[in-house]
Amino acid sequence: MALSRTLGTLVVGIALGAASCAEAATERSSTVPPPSGSVAERPPLLPASALPRMTSAASPADLGLIAAEVTHPDELSAVLTEAGFVGARQRSFSGGTGPFTRVIARGMRFESAAGAQAYVSWLGERASTEIVTAERISPAAVDDDVVVFHHRPDGCCHNDVPVFLAGWTSGSSVLYLYAGGRRATVPAFMRLIASYESAA
């Protein structure tokens, strides 16, 4: 009997302790801001449903990966570092039968809106030589602060296809789109920009 009472007391004590800890944890979670890099601070990501006929996969994108995509990685690394780059994530799309055969939708987070704008300014000035040979265009369907480029195939290479590139700010984030395909058109790319803007 003494053993039973001791065990009962121990079980009750453990239960009360667990409840107390759970209550304290709940209070902390409601008052302590989320740590840096938490879900709440992640940059917007284009949902897979935006291009349902394409295969997609989401992944993080660090400074090294982003810089490696340009002609002069060291230059972009310095720009991103000075702009206060925090992190990025992206969704890559491929395949399908629509206007695009490859799409990269990337959300990039910076320490401030000014940092995000600094990167978009670099993109507007350097994308045509650092990322893809293209001309800057100004479609009427998008705001003036959206940087848009269009690469037109010159017929010298069978694998050369139309490619579009765009970047714009959303607070302290940058939304970036790279899309190409034989049937890629300006209206189709404008719809993709609108989809990403809605997701943000």
N, C-alpha and C positions, 0 to 999 in steps of 0.2 A: 504493500500500500504506500509506504514512504517513497519507494522508487517511482511509482506511478505519479504521485503528487509532484515529485521533483521534475519528472519528464514533462508533465503538463505545464508546470511553471516555466520551464525552459522554452517550450514551444510557443507559449503566449508571449514570452519576452522577445523571442526572435521575430514573431509576427508584428509586434508593436514597433520594434526597431526598424523592420523593413518598411512599414507604413510611414514611419517618421522620415526615413531617408527618401522615400518616394515623394513625400510632400515637399521636402526641402529641395529636391531636384526640380520639381515642378515650379517652385517659386524662383529658383535660379534661372530656369529656362525662360521665364516670362519677364525677367528683369535684366538679364545679361545679354548684350547684343551678340549676334552670331559672329564667330571668329572669321578672320580674313580668309577668303577663298571658299566660304560656305555657299550652299545652294542659293541663298538669298542674294549673294553678290555675283553670281555667275552671269556672264553676258548672254543676251538673248540668242536662241538657237532656232533656225528654221525647222519646223516639224517635218517628219517624214511624209506626212499627208499632203504636203505642198506639191510633191511630185510622186504621186502614188504608183505610177508605172515604172519607176526606176528603183533599183536596189540602193539602199542607203545604209550608212554606218556613222555613228557619232564617236568623236574622240577628242582628247585634249590637244591643244596646239601651243607649244612653248615658243619662246623667242627664237631659239635656234632653228626650229622647223620653218618658221615664217621667214626668217632672214635667208635661209638656204634656197628659197624659191626665186630670189632675185639675182641679177647679174653681179651686183657688188654687195655681198652679205654684210661686210663690215660697216658699210655706210648705213644700211637699214638697222643693224643692231644698235648703232649709236643713236639713231633717230628714235627708236623705240625706247631705249633706256632713258634718254633725256626727256621723252614725253611722259614717262612714268608708267610704262607698260606693266600691268599686273598679271594678266593671263588671258588665255583664249580657249575656246572650244569650237569645234566645227562639225558639220555634217557633210559627208561626201556622197554624191549620187552618181550612179553609172548605169549604162544599159538603157533599156526601154525603147519605145517606138515614137516618142514625142519629138519636139524640136531640139532637145538637148541630149547628148550622149554622155556628157560629163559636167557635173556641177559641184562647186565647193562653196558652201555657205558658212561663213566664219564670223563669230561674235568675239570681239576683242575688248577687254576691259582695261581702262586707264585710271590713274589716281584722280584725275579731274577731267572736266569737260574740255578744258584748254588743251590737255594732253591728247585727248581724242581728236580734237580739231587739228592739232599739229601733225598727227599722222595722216589725216585725210588731205591736208595741204601738201604733204610730201607725195602722197599718192597722185594727186592731181598734176603735180609737176614732173614726176619721175616714172610713173607707171608705163608710159609708152616706150621707154628705153630699158627699164629695169625688169619688167614682168612680161609684157607681150607687145610686139610691134603693132601699134594701133593708133587711131586718131580719136581725140576727145570729141564727143557729140553732146548735144543739148536737147534731148527729147522733150517735147512739150508736156508729156504725161508725168514728168517728175519735177520735184522742186529744184531750184537753182543750186542748192547746197549739196546735191547728190552728184558726185563725180562719176561720169560714165565714159567708158572707152569702147570702141568697136574695131575689131580686127577683121578686115575683108580679105579673103583669099585672093592671091594674084594669079592663080592658075599654074604656077611653076611646080607645085608639088601636089600629087594626088591626095595626100593625107591632110592637106591644109584645109581647115574648115573655119566658118565664121566663129569668132570668139567675142564674148562681151565681158567687161569688168566694171564693177561699180563699188563705191565706198561712200558711206555717209555716217554722220554722228547721231547717236541717240543718248543724250545725256553724257555720261562719262564712258560710254561704249561706242565702238565703231562696228557697223554692220558691213560686211564685205561679201561680194558675190563674184564668182568666176564661173562662166558657163559657156560651153561650146557644143557645136553639133552641126551637121550638114544642113539641117532645116532650121537652125537658130535664126530668129528674126528679132527686130527691135520690139514689136508689140509683145512677143512672147517673153522677152527679157524684162520689159516693163511690168508685166503681170507678176513675174517672179520677184521683182523689187517690191511690188505692192504686198505680196504675200509675206515677205520677210518683215516689212514695216508693220504689218498687222500683228505678226507674232511678237514683235518687240513691245 
